[in-house]
Amino acid sequence: MAGRRDALLNREKGQSLFGSRIVGAVAIGVLLGCVLAFLSPHGLFSSSNSQTIHNLRNRISNQMVSSECESVEQVNALKSDVQSAKEKSYELKKEVRSLMEKLRQAEQGKGHAQEQVVALGDKHKVGPFGTVKGLRTNPTVIPDESINPRLAKILEEVAIYKEIIVVLANSNVKEMLEVWFTNIKRVGIPNHLVVALDDTIEEFCKSNDVPVYRRDPDEGVDTIAKTGSNHAVSGLKFRVLREFLQLGYSVLLSDVDIVYLQNPFDHIYRDSDVESMSDGHNNHTAYGFNDVFDEPKMGWARYAHTMRIWVYNSGFFYIRPTLPSIELLDRVASRLSSDPKSWDQAVFNEELFFPSHPGYDGLHAAKRTMDMYLFMNSKVLFKTVRKDDKLKKLKPVIVHLNYHPDKFARMKAVVDFYVYGKQDALDRFPDGSE
Ligand SMILES: *[C@@H]1O[C@H](CO)[C@@H](O)[C@H](O)[C@H]1NC(C)=O
């Protein structure tokens, strides 16, 4: 890449060198002309000589005109050369990026696989103190293309290393979707896919060169898709997601009210079934804490310790194609359909976190909370980050406008702030909704 860049630089340098030669030639011509004009009327030269000089002058100026024409053409040719070299370099950069991503993931995968072998292999004695690790990276399922060959084909083209960002969208969120994919493209994340829930969105994606998948008509589910509120669509996504996992893909499920500022795949650990952004707003609430409950009447035992963690955000999580992951999707989808009033995010968290107990088998899924400053919710941004000189300088991977109803306006402000560097872009908004 460096060599290529040097070549480009040299070419540009060559171009300016060429330009300065023309300027030099013109200057010499003009100077010569002046000298001759000064000398010719009376001085040293006879009339025949002045004829020669006239011819000479003509020749020089003719030459200058023709060399100017040639140079315009040459400059244009060079310009288009430079342009195509730039395009090529962009393509190569993209390729290098995707190869690096594959390499890094292969290495990460090798590490996880070794841990799996240790944990799942023959029974073995326990190693020394502090060296023992339980299984958290579950093995992936065998892909089954027969369940949806059309989607399988799309994913084969769009996904990178069996990973893809997926968003569900209907016409209600068209303008936010535009901000969504514009920023994804700006960052240069090729592996994203819109699941279009109506014709308008399908057309909109096609005309904007955004990878799109339209599901086959599916009774019941599709009336939700067309007319549904945000919450109803959220329920649908668990059913849609299942197919992606069955096909063997890891999905980064994304809501539409999210601004991408870096490539999230560079910041995923891939060691758990579910890796999710948090609704928490500081270390305690995002990562879990011991919340002491006080009941003074109990005297000596007045303090009861409780475990608390702010919920995972079911609008942005990375899910690997494993049995616990698919079990999670099934459990959430079936609870949502049996109780239409339930909220998908609450159900998602209850299924993830409640342990087995009498009469109930809990889900045994491995989970990881994403970094709250890299995968930032809008409460963290508007309540804390924008007022803190140090935190303000951090560049998040994504910002999710989950905490605010004026999503579109705040999304654009986030772009102004982080992409265009407008330092006051976030100032006009209140912390919460007023
Ligand atoms: C939150 O946790 C991080 C990482 O563990 C630490 O560096 C930081 O100081 C903590 N912040 C606060 C306010 O405790």
The ligand as an SDF file (V2000), in Angstrom:
LIG
                    3D

 14 14  0  0  0  0  0  0  0  0999 V2000
  -15.3150    2.3820   35.4990 C   0  0  0  0  0  0  0  0  0  0  0  0
  -14.5830    1.2200   35.1670 O   0  0  0  0  0  0  0  0  0  0  0  0
  -13.4240    1.4630   34.4090 C   0  0  0  0  0  0  0  0  0  0  0  0
  -12.8530    0.1290   33.9760 C   0  0  0  0  0  0  0  0  0  0  0  0
  -12.9550   -0.8280   34.9650 O   0  0  0  0  0  0  0  0  0  0  0  0
  -12.4490    2.3030   35.2200 C   0  0  0  0  0  0  0  0  0  0  0  0
  -11.3010    2.5590   34.4780 O   0  0  0  0  0  0  0  0  0  0  0  0
  -13.1420    3.5940   35.5930 C   0  0  0  0  0  0  0  0  0  0  0  0
  -12.2980    4.3640   36.4310 O   0  0  0  0  0  0  0  0  0  0  0  0
  -14.4620    3.3310   36.2990 C   0  0  0  0  0  0  0  0  0  0  0  0
  -15.1490    4.5800   36.4680 N   0  0  0  0  0  0  0  0  0  0  0  0
  -15.6350    4.9780   37.6350 C   0  0  0  0  0  0  0  0  0  0  0  0
  -16.3230    6.3130   37.6500 C   0  0  0  0  0  0  0  0  0  0  0  0
  -15.5450    4.3150   38.6440 O   0  0  0  0  0  0  0  0  0  0  0  0
  1  2  1  0
  1 10  1  0
  2  3  1  0
  3  4  1  0
  3  6  1  0
  4  5  1  0
  6  7  1  0
  6  8  1  0
  8  9  1  0
  8 10  1  0
 10 11  1  0
 11 12  1  0
 12 13  1  0
 12 14  2  0
M  END
$$$$
